[in-house]
Amino acid sequence: MKGDAQPLIKFFDGSDKRFIIPLYQRNYDWKEENCEQLFQDLMKLHNSDRKSHFFCSIVSSIQSGTEDRFIIDGQQRITTVSLLLIAMVNAKKEGQIESTDAKLVEKIFKRYLVDEYQEDERKVKLKPIKKDMQAFDALLYKPKDQYIKESNVTRNYDFFYNKITSVGLTLDELFETIKKLEVINIRLDEDDDPQLIFESLNSTGLDLSEADKIRNYLLMSLAPAEQDDLYTRFWNPIEEFTKYDPSSFVRDYLTMKQGKIGRIDKIYFIFKEYAETANIDRATLLEDMHHYAKIYSQVDNAKVGTDKLNRKLNQLRTLDSTIAYPFFMAFFDYATKVGLAETEIYQVLDVIEAYWARRIICNLPSNALNKVFATL
């Protein structure tokens, strides 16, 4: 591992260099208040005599044989500054901001946002994950009416565009201020373990959800092509099946597998221990999770089979049936594998409903049900 302090803009500079956000990373999710804080810091920096301002540390690994950087930590800030640069370029092109250097717009665009000598069809330096990339590229190449308005990428771009066009600074003044931002550029060697470093950097658990860390654990150590394959085939559908709340699903998945309930804020460590103890390869584990996530979705949407079964399950959902999801996943998997008749499946759901309703009538505490369904 090597690290040194350098201007952020120097980190961006260079040909044949791309900044790749690995698929295991979360979506871009900086809020407007985060962007507001950055812009206010820049204004204070502009109005001061300070030569530099520490912005963040960036941890990256270099893909063998290329200058491409895989961003392990710092993707939110890299993406945000890229959006700020795009807003500056577009504001000048649209006549909303002045510049004394006639070539500054071209310089920013060609040195820090795109690499026109890149062999790939896509020339943009920053490669966000798939859901952000389309919105990001639209800001560079498409008219405003084709921007993806619902994207967080676009919302933060709009915030910066409005600030830039109203603050009263020239393009040159803004760019000189950005040049004062400094980062600690940490580059990993081949023998460094990016997973352990990522865990250390995010040990507080404040920034990442448990599912973010689980996705990272499953995909980070794999080659880029395998990452892309497993993300596309398994992880992304898991997120869709669970309505983008995989943390709750993983807890129920582990409860089903282990017969005990883990704390939701500790699910990552429980999952990691389970995966390492079971010694299951990543592809097999993701395939199994994908299988049960599909059942989880069918249960959650009360679409497990015939109208009769769906109505019965929908009745159960009114009793806060999420407690029973670990059992339901195992049960409907079993029912499919052995070809259980509809009448037998209905009878099982009927028994659960009756048992549950009687507990409610007798005012028995519901917390005991967790263990009942975990072991059932």
Wavefront OBJ file of the C-alpha trace (Angstrom):
o trace
v 0.000 0.000 0.000
v 1.349 3.434 -0.935
v -0.130 6.842 -0.185
v 0.650 10.499 -0.671
v -1.071 13.859 -0.541
v -1.850 15.484 -3.868
v -4.315 17.934 -5.410
v -7.585 16.222 -6.335
v -7.355 17.626 -9.829
v -4.003 15.856 -10.303
v -5.689 12.584 -9.334
v -8.225 13.200 -12.133
v -5.601 14.165 -14.707
v -3.919 11.802 -17.158
v -4.667 9.897 -20.337
v -5.695 6.244 -20.437
v -6.950 6.596 -16.879
v -10.480 5.707 -15.830
v -12.091 5.672 -12.395
v -14.229 2.568 -12.140
v -16.836 2.235 -9.405
v -17.016 -1.538 -8.845
v -20.424 -3.178 -9.055
v -20.322 -4.150 -5.390
v -20.396 -0.468 -4.394
v -23.653 1.260 -3.543
v -25.400 3.722 -5.828
v -24.426 7.383 -5.706
v -26.407 8.735 -2.771
v -25.033 12.103 -1.673
v -27.888 14.357 -0.593
v -28.346 18.047 -1.331
v -27.100 18.948 2.142
v -23.816 17.143 1.392
v -23.438 19.113 -1.842
v -24.335 22.330 -0.019
v -21.580 21.690 2.507
v -19.031 21.084 -0.259
v -20.026 24.246 -2.108
v -19.885 26.348 1.077
v -16.429 24.941 1.812
v -15.334 25.988 -1.681
v -16.702 29.513 -1.190
v -14.846 29.848 2.131
v -11.704 28.557 0.441
v -12.098 31.088 -2.369
v -12.461 33.953 0.105
v -9.488 32.895 2.228
v -5.728 32.932 1.816
v -5.458 29.189 2.333
v -3.409 27.313 -0.239
v -5.191 23.978 0.198
v -8.128 22.204 1.826
v -8.105 18.511 2.778
v -11.054 16.894 1.033
v -10.833 13.144 1.629
v -8.772 10.024 1.184
v -9.214 7.929 -1.948
v -8.385 4.254 -1.863
v -7.963 2.539 -5.209
v -6.406 -0.467 -6.827
v -4.944 -0.432 -10.328
v -6.065 -3.076 -12.797
v -3.054 -5.008 -14.040
v -1.745 -3.753 -17.392
v -3.832 -0.551 -17.362
v -4.089 2.822 -15.641
v -7.694 2.125 -14.608
v -8.404 2.776 -10.936
v -10.957 0.627 -9.120
v -12.283 2.900 -6.386
v -12.425 1.078 -3.049
v -13.271 4.155 -0.991
v -14.093 7.730 -2.012
v -16.522 7.113 -4.865
v -19.159 9.514 -3.493
v -16.739 12.460 -3.466
v -15.195 11.614 -6.845
v -18.651 11.450 -8.409
v -19.733 14.705 -6.740
v -16.705 16.687 -7.944
v -17.218 15.243 -11.438
v -20.812 16.540 -11.368
v -19.517 19.951 -10.273
v -17.065 20.020 -13.202
v -19.784 19.002 -15.669
v -22.054 21.758 -14.338
v -19.229 24.294 -14.806
v -18.592 23.155 -18.388
v -22.287 23.201 -19.335
v -22.905 26.577 -17.652
v -20.093 28.143 -19.710
v -21.249 26.516 -22.960
v -24.763 27.847 -22.337
v -23.502 31.378 -21.629
v -24.487 31.348 -17.960
v -20.976 31.994 -16.610
v -17.955 33.992 -17.821
v -14.379 32.821 -18.360
v -11.187 34.778 -19.070
v -9.384 31.678 -20.374
v -11.030 30.832 -23.684
v -9.677 27.274 -23.613
v -10.543 26.423 -20.002
v -13.826 24.668 -20.837
v -12.096 22.438 -23.369
v -9.284 21.746 -20.893
v -11.679 20.680 -18.110
v -13.715 18.516 -20.474
v -10.804 16.743 -22.166
v -8.407 16.366 -19.222
v -10.698 15.669 -16.275
v -14.011 14.358 -17.617
v -13.273 12.338 -20.760
v -10.356 10.524 -22.341
v -10.723 10.935 -26.090
v -7.937 8.404 -26.707
v -9.736 5.645 -24.801
v -10.172 2.593 -27.022
v -13.630 1.789 -25.647
v -16.642 3.398 -27.272
v -17.424 5.124 -23.958
v -14.794 7.846 -23.445
v -15.947 9.149 -20.034
v -13.289 8.869 -17.312
v -15.669 8.062 -14.458
v -17.524 4.775 -14.756
v -20.331 4.725 -12.156
v -22.335 1.595 -11.517
v -24.989 0.814 -14.103
v -27.947 2.660 -12.632
v -25.972 5.895 -12.286
v -23.993 5.702 -15.539
v -26.889 6.464 -17.867
v -27.824 9.593 -15.910
v -24.188 10.702 -15.664
v -23.504 10.320 -19.398
v -26.688 12.189 -20.297
v -25.330 15.299 -18.541
v -22.290 15.249 -20.836
v -23.847 14.409 -24.171
v -27.608 14.930 -24.222
v -29.951 17.952 -24.200
v -31.622 18.896 -20.924
v -34.987 17.411 -21.875
v -33.304 13.987 -22.002
v -31.747 14.176 -18.526
v -32.916 11.451 -16.133
v -34.651 13.687 -13.620
v -35.409 10.992 -11.054
v -31.723 10.154 -10.644
v -29.777 11.437 -7.658
v -26.952 12.140 -10.114
v -29.133 14.611 -12.020
v -30.586 16.223 -8.886
v -27.126 17.044 -7.532
v -25.956 18.257 -10.940
v -28.941 20.647 -11.015
v -28.020 21.867 -7.522
v -24.461 22.716 -8.600
v -25.602 24.278 -11.882
v -27.944 26.629 -10.009
v -25.228 27.543 -7.491
v -22.603 28.163 -10.159
v -24.848 30.417 -12.245
v -25.903 32.524 -9.271
v -22.774 32.841 -7.102
v -21.106 35.506 -9.263
v -17.726 33.823 -9.816
v -16.064 33.212 -13.150
v -15.250 29.745 -14.422
v -11.571 30.496 -13.808
v -12.180 31.454 -10.155
v -14.202 28.332 -9.493
v -11.620 26.086 -11.110
v -8.733 27.706 -9.200
v -10.631 26.995 -5.974
v -11.227 23.358 -6.887
v -7.491 23.046 -7.563
v -6.922 23.738 -3.852
v -8.746 20.556 -2.804
v -6.246 17.952 -1.624
v -6.686 14.226 -1.148
v -4.661 11.391 0.286
v -4.224 9.079 -2.676
v -3.863 5.526 -1.347
v -2.943 2.893 -3.926
v -3.173 -0.787 -3.081
v -0.496 -3.280 -4.060
v -1.371 -6.656 -5.545
v -0.806 -8.415 -2.210
v -3.090 -6.021 -0.298
v -6.523 -7.419 0.593
v -9.089 -4.816 -0.564
v -11.864 -6.514 1.423
v -10.044 -6.167 4.761
v -9.105 -2.565 3.980
v -12.701 -1.778 3.038
v -13.948 -3.296 6.311
v -11.482 -1.229 8.300
v -12.477 1.991 6.543
v -16.183 1.297 7.135
v -15.982 -0.369 10.550
v -18.421 2.071 12.173
v -21.256 0.917 9.898
v -22.608 4.483 9.752
v -22.248 5.056 6.024
v -23.041 1.650 4.575
v -26.058 -0.572 5.109
v -25.521 -4.189 6.088
v -26.551 -5.166 2.547
v -23.928 -2.811 1.083
v -21.232 -4.605 3.072
v -22.592 -8.036 2.155
v -22.608 -7.160 -1.558
v -19.060 -5.895 -1.176
v -17.952 -9.095 0.559
v -19.488 -11.298 -2.120
v -18.145 -9.446 -5.148
v -15.040 -7.471 -4.233
v -12.424 -10.208 -4.408
v -13.588 -11.480 -7.812
v -12.211 -10.557 -11.222
v -14.133 -7.709 -12.937
v -15.760 -10.003 -15.520
v -16.993 -12.379 -12.816
v -18.200 -9.453 -10.716
v -20.265 -8.210 -13.626
v -21.687 -11.667 -14.323
v -22.704 -12.439 -10.718
v -24.039 -8.942 -10.122
v -26.200 -9.097 -13.239
v -27.445 -12.672 -12.781
v -27.923 -12.750 -9.018
v -27.312 -9.657 -6.881
v -29.264 -7.084 -8.893
v -32.335 -9.397 -9.109
v -32.022 -10.003 -5.337
v -32.282 -6.243 -4.792
v -35.321 -6.081 -7.072
v -37.001 -9.083 -5.414
v -36.536 -7.486 -1.972
v -37.700 -4.012 -3.029
v -34.152 -2.750 -2.532
v -34.057 -3.804 1.140
v -31.749 -6.845 0.966
v -30.678 -6.461 4.611
v -34.022 -7.718 5.929
v -34.050 -10.537 3.408
v -30.528 -11.649 4.350
v -31.505 -11.734 8.025
v -34.492 -13.979 7.203
v -32.307 -16.086 4.883
v -29.794 -16.650 7.688
v -32.587 -17.365 10.174
v -33.901 -20.045 7.806
v -30.427 -21.540 7.361
v -29.277 -21.355 10.977
v -32.487 -21.615 12.998
v -31.655 -18.520 15.030
v -32.363 -14.816 14.664
v -29.555 -12.306 14.235
v -29.598 -8.612 15.041
v -30.262 -6.577 11.921
v -27.323 -4.239 12.655
v -24.955 -7.236 12.882
v -26.160 -9.135 9.822
v -22.995 -8.500 7.812
v -20.739 -10.164 10.369
v -23.209 -13.021 10.894
v -23.416 -13.533 7.116
v -19.652 -13.456 6.714
v -19.196 -16.032 9.462
v -21.876 -18.243 7.916
v -20.336 -18.047 4.428
v -16.809 -18.762 5.660
v -17.872 -21.579 7.985
v -19.965 -23.228 5.271
v -17.081 -22.723 2.800
v -19.466 -22.071 -0.102
v -18.080 -20.442 -3.239
v -19.518 -17.027 -4.080
v -21.402 -18.076 -7.198
v -23.143 -20.989 -5.448
v -24.048 -18.842 -2.450
v -25.446 -16.041 -4.610
v -27.435 -18.529 -6.679
v -28.988 -19.965 -3.499
v -29.789 -16.490 -2.166
v -31.334 -15.576 -5.526
v -33.529 -18.689 -5.355
v -34.889 -17.800 -1.918
v -35.165 -14.085 -2.710
v -37.594 -15.011 -5.484
v -39.709 -16.977 -2.992
v -39.393 -14.082 -0.532
v -40.831 -11.755 -3.186
v -43.701 -14.134 -3.971
v -44.596 -14.318 -0.283
v -44.222 -10.580 0.229
v -46.543 -9.864 -2.708
v -48.946 -12.735 -1.897
v -48.369 -14.345 -5.304
v -47.417 -17.915 -4.468
v -49.829 -19.820 -6.669
v -53.584 -20.019 -7.182
v -56.009 -17.232 -6.283
v -57.160 -19.246 -3.280
v -53.639 -19.570 -1.871
v -52.859 -15.949 -2.612
v -55.990 -14.772 -0.770
v -55.089 -16.891 2.259
v -51.528 -15.584 2.304
v -52.804 -12.035 1.902
v -54.955 -12.553 5.010
v -51.869 -13.676 6.890
v -50.027 -10.521 5.821
v -52.503 -8.446 7.834
v -51.121 -10.161 10.965
v -47.589 -8.777 10.477
v -46.513 -11.993 8.812
v -42.948 -10.821 8.137
v -42.045 -12.692 11.333
v -42.873 -15.908 9.492
v -40.875 -15.167 6.326
v -37.980 -17.519 7.251
v -40.500 -20.353 7.600
v -42.415 -19.386 4.462
v -39.239 -19.397 2.347
v -38.341 -22.893 3.541
v -41.915 -24.147 3.308
v -42.683 -22.954 -0.239
v -39.310 -24.248 -1.408
v -40.202 -27.645 0.099
v -43.731 -27.549 -1.320
v -42.374 -26.997 -4.836
v -39.683 -29.659 -4.592
v -42.019 -32.428 -3.368
v -45.028 -31.307 -5.408
v -47.254 -30.616 -2.389
v -50.923 -30.406 -3.306
v -52.711 -27.054 -3.120
v -55.062 -28.394 -0.431
v -52.116 -29.337 1.792
v -50.396 -25.979 1.306
v -53.679 -24.247 2.138
v -54.076 -26.364 5.263
v -50.608 -25.337 6.515
v -51.398 -21.643 5.988
v -54.772 -22.126 7.677
v -53.175 -23.689 10.767
v -50.666 -20.822 11.014
v -53.439 -18.247 10.684
v -55.547 -19.900 13.388
v -52.580 -20.222 15.751
v -51.578 -16.618 15.165
v -55.104 -15.254 15.621
v -55.570 -17.162 18.898
v -52.346 -15.719 20.273
v -53.603 -12.220 19.438
v -56.981 -12.879 21.078
v -55.223 -14.206 24.193
v -52.949 -11.134 24.186
v -49.776 -13.208 24.120
v -46.594 -11.287 23.275
v -45.569 -11.477 19.622
v -41.824 -11.466 20.251
v -41.920 -15.193 21.111
v -43.138 -15.900 17.568
v -39.709 -15.063 16.176
v -38.211 -18.152 17.766
v -41.244 -20.280 16.884
v -40.916 -19.576 13.185
v -37.119 -19.636 13.262
v -37.167 -23.274 14.388
v -40.392 -24.436 12.704
l 1 2 3 4 5 6 7 8 9 10 11 12 13 14 15 16 17 18 19 20 21 22 23 24 25 26 27 28 29 30 31 32 33 34 35 36 37 38 39 40 41 42 43 44 45 46 47 48 49 50 51 52 53 54 55 56 57 58 59 60 61 62 63 64 65 66 67 68 69 70 71 72 73 74 75 76 77 78 79 80 81 82 83 84 85 86 87 88 89 90 91 92 93 94 95 96 97 98 99 100 101 102 103 104 105 106 107 108 109 110 111 112 113 114 115 116 117 118 119 120 121 122 123 124 125 126 127 128 129 130 131 132 133 134 135 136 137 138 139 140 141 142 143 144 145 146 147 148 149 150 151 152 153 154 155 156 157 158 159 160 161 162 163 164 165 166 167 168 169 170 171 172 173 174 175 176 177 178 179 180 181 182 183 184 185 186 187 188 189 190 191 192 193 194 195 196 197 198 199 200 201 202 203 204 205 206 207 208 209 210 211 212 213 214 215 216 217 218 219 220 221 222 223 224 225 226 227 228 229 230 231 232 233 234 235 236 237 238 239 240 241 242 243 244 245 246 247 248 249 250 251 252 253 254 255 256 257 258 259 260 261 262 263 264 265 266 267 268 269 270 271 272 273 274 275 276 277 278 279 280 281 282 283 284 285 286 287 288 289 290 291 292 293 294 295 296 297 298 299 300 301 302 303 304 305 306 307 308 309 310 311 312 313 314 315 316 317 318 319 320 321 322 323 324 325 326 327 328 329 330 331 332 333 334 335 336 337 338 339 340 341 342 343 344 345 346 347 348 349 350 351 352 353 354 355 356 357 358 359 360 361 362 363 364 365 366 367 368 369 370 371 372 373 374 375 376
